[in-house]
Amino acid sequence: MSNTLASYLKKHPLLIAYIQNGFVNLNALARFIKKNKKGLDSTSLPALSMELRRYISNLPKQEIISLDFSKYSLQLVTRTNIHELIMNKTAENRQECLNVVNTISKTKYFISLIEGEKEMVVMTDYPVNKILDDQKLKEIITHVTGGLGFISVNFPIELRQVPGVYNFITFGLVEAKISIHSFHTIGGEILILVKNEDLTRTQEVLKSLLVD
């Protein structure tokens, strides 16, 4: 039974902090786990509640982190109609990609390049059909996603040292049932891509979390 509880709580790490700080009714939680977790049919509810209390009492105490952004002048900037282009990273592909970035950088359009070990990602509101007109470039692009928007937050760089600060943001969007297409940090700045139709709602949620 302990292994079953441990497995469940590891998949829901926020629960532990809430339980330890008295925000969760353990009897109600035990009832929920018994109903939704296989292998506990023969376990009585009182026994499960007792085992849950015993398990939690043996864990290191977790504090709930309080995040206050009121002393920061945070700004939210949005852009719509963003395309994301993904390419495998090779020396030749990288040069082609840099050529595109250099060309678009000289126009009025937004362009951002993010490089990983295996892939490169270009985000831009430049007309994607013009990019795909280049046959050589078209051949190295492995995936294109359109209809995206992003919201940028000018986070002070020191906030990166605060445990849970990114979780605070992403969890707020999860609670609002907003799918995050991608999440990037650039220095202190946070860049979150969502569907165009979710952009206004995303801005409202982040404003309530970080500004209001």
N, C-alpha and C positions, 0 to 999 in steps of 0.2 A: 504493500500500500504506500509506503514512504517513497518508493521509486516512482509510482504513478503520480503522487502529489508533486514531487520534485520536477518531474518531466513537465507537468502542467504549468507550474509556476515559472520555470525557466523560459517557457514560451510567452509568458505574460509578466515580464520583469517589473513593470510599473506597479503591479499588484502588491509586491512585497513591501515597497515603501509605504503604500497606502494602508496596508494591513498594520504595519508596525507603528504607524502614526494614528491609528484608531479611526480611519475613515471607512473601513470595510467591516460589515457584519459577518463574522466567521461562520455562524450557523447558516446564513443565507448563501455564503460562498460554498460551503460544504455541500449544501443541497444542490447548487448549480453544478458543481463538479461531479457529484454522484450521478446526476441526470445526463450529463454530456460526455463523461469520460468512460470508456469501456474498461471492464475488469473490476468494477466496484459494486456490481449488483448485489453481492452477498454481504457487503459491508454496511453496518447500520449507520444511520446519520450521526448519532452521538459519538460513535467510535471514529468516524471520519473527521468530525469537528475536533475531537481531542487530538488526533494525529496531526491535524493541520496546525493546531496551537503549538504542539510539541515541535513540529518542524520549523515553524516561524521563530520560536523562541531560541533555537540553536543557530540562527543566522546572525551575521553581523548587522548591527542597526544601520538602517539607511535613512538619511534625512531627506525630506522633500525640499528641493532647491527652489528658493523664491527668486524670481528674476524681475528686476526693476529697471526699465529702460528710460525712465522719465528724465534722467540727467543727460541723455543723449539726444541730439537733434537728428533723428533718423528721417530719411526721405525715401519715398517709394516712387520709382520710375517704371513706367510700363511701355512696352512696344508690342504691336500686333503684327499678324501676317508674317511670322518668322518661319523659315524653312531650316530644317536640320539635315545636313548631309554628312554621311559617315563614309570614311575611306579606310582601307587597310593601310597600315603604316610601313612603307618601304622608303628607301632613299629617293627613288624616282618619283613615287607618288607624293612624297613630302614636298619635293620641288614644284611639282604641278600645283599642289594645294597652295603653297606660298605665293606662286604667281597669281592665282585667283584672288587670294587675300590682298595682295599688293594692288591689283587692278581695282577691286571694289573699294578699297580704302581711299582711293582718289575720287570717289563719287560721294553723293549725298547719303548713300545707304549705310546701314549698320552692318558690321561684319565682326565676327569673333571666331578665333581658332583655339581649340583645346586639344592638346596632344596627350595621349596615353602611351603605354608601352606597345600596344598592338594596333590601336586605331587612332584616327584623327577625326575630330568633329568640327564642322563649320556651321555656325549659326548666322543667318543673314536674312534681311528683308529685301535683298536684291532679287529682281525677277528670276525665278529659278529656271525658267525656260531658256533664258540667255546663257546660263551656266551650262545647261545640258545640250546646248547647240554645239559646244566643243566636244567632238566625238571622243577625243583622247581622255578628256576629263570624265565624260559620261561613263566610260568603260571602267574607271577606277572607283567610281562611287558605288558602294555596296547597298546603301539604303538611303531613301529620302523620305522625310516626314514633313508635311506641310500643315497649315492651319493651326500653328502654334503662336502663343504669345508669351512674353516673359515679364517678370517683375523683378526689378533690381532694388536691393536694400543696401544703403551705404553703412554697413556695420563697422563700428570702430574695431580696429584689428585686435585690440586687447580682449575683446569678448570671445575670441577663439579659445581662450584659456578657461572659459567658464564651462564646467561639465554640464552637459544636457542642453546647451543653448540651441543647437541645431535640432535636437529632438523636440524642443519646445515649439519650434516653428513647424516642423513637418507633422507633428502630432496634431497641431491645431488645424492643419489642412486635411488630415485624415478624418478628424472629427466632423469637418464640414463636407466630407465625402468628395473631396477634390483630388483627382489623380495627378500626381507629380510626374511629368514626363522626364525631367532631369533636374538635377540640383548641383550647382557649381559654386565654389568659393574662389574668388580671385582677390588675393590680398585679404582685406577685410570685407569686401563687397560680396553679397550673396546674389546669385542669379538663379531664379526658379522658372523653369519652362512648364507651361500647362497648355491645355487646349484653349484656342481663342475664346470659345464660349464660356470658359471658366475664369477668364482673366479678371473680370470685374468683381466676381465673388472672391477670388483669391486676394485681390487688393483690399477688399472690405475686411476679410479675416485677418490679414497681416496688420492692417491699420489698427484693428481692435486689440491685437496681441502686443504690438510694439509701440504704437503712437498714442492711442487714446488713454 
